[in-house]
Amino acid sequence: MNLPLLLFLFLGLELSFVSFIDIRYRKISNNWSILNIVLYLACLVVFPTLYKFNIETFFFPLVFLGVGFFLFLLKVMGGGDSKYLFSFFLLVPEIYHEVFFLKLIYSTIAIGVYLLIYNSIKNFDKLLVALAMKDIKEIKSLYGTKFAYAPVIAISWIAFGWEIRKSLTF
């Protein structure tokens, strides 16, 4: 089944806006999640062969909502990030959920490792002192608690688009 190129580009443009807002303000408005849910309902009508309203469609989004809530409680992920990811996954046709999920996992790991190395190098002297003093609170402060996640989703979307490029049609 093919994914309409205009839909793919529209979602990429939306991710660009949300990423900019997430980087700048460190907050994703609930309005984006509401917009995505409304768009999903519209896609059910406009693309009935591509979008379905069934339990399989909601499997990945609900998992992201649950895991996102858990990560929110741990102060790893913002609440807006998990709600946005839930609603964005509704706009990814179910047949592509697994492919996009894998791209999201790879991007998250790659960017997480990069940030870990970057912060370790940037704060190397402070890190050595904190490790010597076994000051866990200081070590945590050197790495921060969370990062803007919408850009990670956007990078995943680009990688996803590259993988399914032959399935994108007008």
C-alpha positions in Angstrom: 0.0 0.0 0.0 1.3 3.4 -0.9 1.6 6.5 1.2 0.6 9.8 -0.5 3.6 12.0 -0.9 1.7 15.1 0.0 0.6 13.6 3.3 4.1 12.6 4.1 5.4 16.1 3.3 2.6 17.7 5.3 3.5 15.6 8.4 7.2 16.4 7.8 6.3 20.1 7.8 4.3 19.8 10.9 7.2 18.0 12.6 9.5 20.9 11.6 7.2 23.4 13.3 6.8 21.3 16.4 10.5 20.6 16.6 11.3 24.3 16.4 8.8 25.0 19.2 10.1 22.1 21.3 13.7 23.3 21.0 12.9 26.9 21.6 10.3 26.6 24.5 10.8 23.0 25.7 7.1 22.5 25.6 4.7 21.0 23.1 1.2 22.4 23.2 -1.8 20.0 23.5 -3.2 21.8 20.5 -0.8 19.8 18.3 -2.2 16.5 19.7 -5.7 17.7 19.2 -4.9 18.7 15.6 -3.4 15.3 14.9 -6.5 13.5 16.3 -8.7 15.6 14.1 -6.5 14.9 11.1 -6.6 11.2 11.9 -10.4 11.3 11.8 -10.3 13.2 8.5 -7.9 10.6 7.1 -10.4 7.9 8.0 -12.7 9.5 5.5 -10.2 10.8 2.9 -8.0 7.7 2.8 -10.3 4.8 3.8 -8.0 2.1 2.3 -5.0 3.5 4.2 -6.5 4.3 7.6 -8.7 2.1 9.7 -10.4 2.5 13.0 -9.5 -0.8 14.8 -7.6 -2.0 17.8 -4.4 -2.7 15.7 -4.3 1.0 14.8 -4.2 2.0 18.4 -1.6 -0.5 19.6 1.5 1.5 19.1 -0.1 4.9 20.0 -1.4 3.5 23.3 1.9 1.9 24.1 3.6 5.3 23.5 1.1 6.9 25.8 1.7 4.4 28.6 5.5 4.4 28.3 5.5 8.2 27.9 3.5 8.6 31.1 6.0 6.3 32.9 8.9 8.4 31.5 7.1 11.6 32.4 6.8 10.3 36.0 10.6 9.7 35.9 11.1 13.2 34.5 12.8 11.8 31.4 10.1 12.8 28.9 7.7 15.7 28.9 4.0 15.1 29.0 3.5 17.0 25.8 6.1 14.8 24.0 4.3 11.6 24.9 0.9 13.0 24.0 2.3 14.3 20.7 3.9 11.0 19.9 0.7 9.2 20.6 -1.3 11.5 18.3 1.4 11.6 15.6 1.5 7.8 15.5 -2.3 7.8 14.6 -1.3 9.6 11.4 1.2 7.0 10.5 -0.8 4.3 8.6 -0.9 1.1 10.6 1.1 -0.9 7.9 4.0 1.4 8.5 3.9 1.5 12.4 6.7 -1.1 12.9 9.0 0.5 10.3 8.6 4.0 11.8 8.9 2.6 15.3 12.2 1.1 14.5 13.5 4.4 13.0 12.3 6.1 16.2 14.2 3.6 18.4 17.4 4.0 16.3 17.2 7.8 16.3 16.5 7.9 20.1 19.5 5.7 20.8 21.8 7.5 18.4 20.9 11.0 19.7 20.9 9.8 23.4 24.4 8.3 23.0 25.6 11.5 21.2 24.2 13.7 24.0 25.7 11.4 26.7 29.2 11.6 25.1 28.8 15.4 24.3 27.9 16.2 27.9 30.6 13.9 29.3 33.2 15.7 27.3 31.8 19.2 27.9 31.6 18.7 31.7 34.6 16.3 32.0 36.3 18.2 34.9 33.1 18.6 36.8 32.2 15.0 36.1 35.5 13.7 37.5 35.1 15.7 40.7 31.4 14.5 41.1 32.5 10.9 40.5 35.3 11.2 43.1 32.9 12.7 45.6 30.2 10.2 44.7 27.8 13.1 44.3 24.9 11.5 42.3 22.9 14.7 42.3 25.8 16.7 40.7 26.3 13.9 38.1 22.6 14.1 37.2 22.7 17.8 36.9 25.6 17.6 34.4 23.5 15.5 32.1 20.2 17.2 32.6 16.9 15.4 32.9 15.3 15.5 29.4 15.8 16.8 25.9 13.6 18.1 23.2 12.1 14.9 21.7 10.2 16.3 18.7 13.5 16.8 16.7 14.2 13.1 17.3 10.7 12.2 15.9 11.5 14.5 12.9 14.8 12.7 12.2 13.0 9.4 12.5 10.4 10.7 10.0 13.2 11.5 7.5 14.8 8.1 7.9 11.4 6.5 7.6 10.7 8.4 4.4 14.0 7.3 3.0 13.2 3.7 3.7 9.7 3.8 2.2 10.6 6.2 -0.7 9.4 3.8 -3.3 6.0 3.6 -1.6 5.4 7.4 -1.7 3.0 8.3 -4.5 1.2 11.4 -5.7 
